Amino acid sequence: QLQASGGGLVQAGGSLRLSCAASGRTASSYGMGWFHQAPGKEREFVAAITWSGYSTYYADSVKGRFTISRDNAKNTVYLQMNSLKPEDTAVYYCAAGSYYSASSRGGANMDYWGKGTQVTVSS
């Protein structure tokens, strides 16, 4: 089970940190990803991290602004979002599955999904 939190309303240029708490004994063995979906748009890949945390991958639109990390002792994955833009406004979801396929088809191959958290960036 995955539970995302940390969303909210922030002005452009501001920061937010999302958290995704995972439950289950095997949670730390999964790759993890963050995705977002804006109104009227398809779900899109944002960032992914391997189970070890050693490798990360980002969508071009967030490179240099967002950082994904994980703390396996706490079974939690984070998404630090800096320099937020109005176009980052969306519902953000975390998912567990294969790191190597997270970026394809909007995460359709991920195994487990949490409920989303709303991020709204005002201009």
BAPA-300352 format. One record per residue (C-alpha): residue in three letters; x, y, z. Coordinates in steps of 0.001 Angstrom, whole numbers, padded with zeros to 6 digits, always signed. Layout:
REM BAPA-300352
ALAXYZ/...
This chain:
REM BAPA-300352
GLN+000000+000000+000000/LEU+001273+003444-000935/GLN+000229+006771+000516/ALA+001344+010057-001006/SER+001278+013296+000936/GLY+002772+016762+000984/GLY+000860+018448-001784/GLY-000562+021939-001469/LEU-000780+025412-002908/VAL+002443+027279-003593/GLN+003464+030318-005589/ALA+005571+030005-008702/GLY+009214+029682-007772/GLY+008385+028002-004498/SER+009115+024502-003235/LEU+007255+021478-001949/ARG+008370+018055-000785/LEU+006126+015119-001484/SER+006374+011905+000503/CYS+005216+008418-000385/ALA+004982+005972+002492/ALA+004974+002307+001551/SER+003809-000566+003679/GLY+004769-004206+003354/ARG+007909-006203+003968/THR+009023-006075+000339/ALA+008398-002381-000200/SER+012092-001520-000198/SER+012796-004039-002974/TYR+010796-002127-005597/GLY+011779+000648-007898/MET+009632+003708-007252/GLY+008288+006425-009459/TRP+006430+009692-009315/PHE+003872+010634-011921/HIS+001475+013497-012419/GLN-001790+014091-014167/ALA-003159+017517-014997/PRO-006847+018079-015724/GLY-007721+016914-019208/LYS-004305+015398-019785/GLU-002841+011940-019642/ARG-000751+010774-016740/GLU+002938+011553-017241/PHE+006172+010262-015824/VAL+008067+012624-013511/ALA+010901+010712-011840/ALA+012028+007215-010865/ILE+014526+005676-008476/THR+015926+002176-008146/TRP+015303+000088-005036/SER+018804+000902-003805/GLY+018452+004591-004489/TYR+021640+004449-006520/SER+020089+005404-009858/THR+017527+008044-010695/TYR+015838+009228-013869/TYR+013833+012353-014599/ALA+011486+013717-017202/ASP+013140+016510-019161/SER+010582+018996-017879/VAL+011722+018602-014267/LYS+015459+017975-014606/GLY+017432+020317-012411/ARG+014337+021291-010413/PHE+013059+018064-008872/THR+014958+015459-006871/ILE+013726+011974-006059/SER+015172+010124-003082/ARG+014269+007284-000762/ASP+014831+006141+002788/ASN+014360+002376+002859/ALA+014609+002294+006662/LYS+011434+004369+006685/ASN+009913+002781+003559/THR+009463+006271+002184/VAL+010200+007916-001151/TYR+010439+011666-001530/LEU+010091+014148-004343/GLN+011682+017503-003606/MET+010228+020032-006022/ASN+011970+023384-006378/SER+011450+026319-008717/LEU+007881+025260-009239/LYS+006016+026496-012281/PRO+002280+026831-012938/GLU+002578+024013-015472/ASP+003620+021683-012624/THR+000066+021915-011317/ALA-001369+018399-011246/VAL-002276+015478-009053/TYR+000911+013651-008172/TYR+000998+009889-007702/CYS+003655+007513-006471/ALA+003960+003982-007760/ALA+006080+000892-007169/GLY+007401-001425-009832/SER+010200-001693-012349/TYR+012547+001285-012446/TYR+013423+000464-016063/SER+009862+000697-017365/ALA+008608+003516-015149/SER+009111+006182-017788/SER+007140+004443-020508/ARG+003397+004732-021181/GLY+002778+006967-018211/GLY+003751+004279-015766/ALA+001242+001734-017064/ASN+003658-001090-016191/MET+004018-000114-012534/ASP+002621-002664-010114/TYR+001207-000641-007231/TRP-000247+002850-007046/GLY-001087+005185-004241/LYS-003789+007812-004087/GLY-002631+011122-005428/THR-001852+014399-003768/GLN-002775+017714-005363/VAL-000067+020234-006204/THR-001219+023674-007300/VAL+001255+026332-008388/SER-000096+029843-008726/SER+001449+032402-011049/
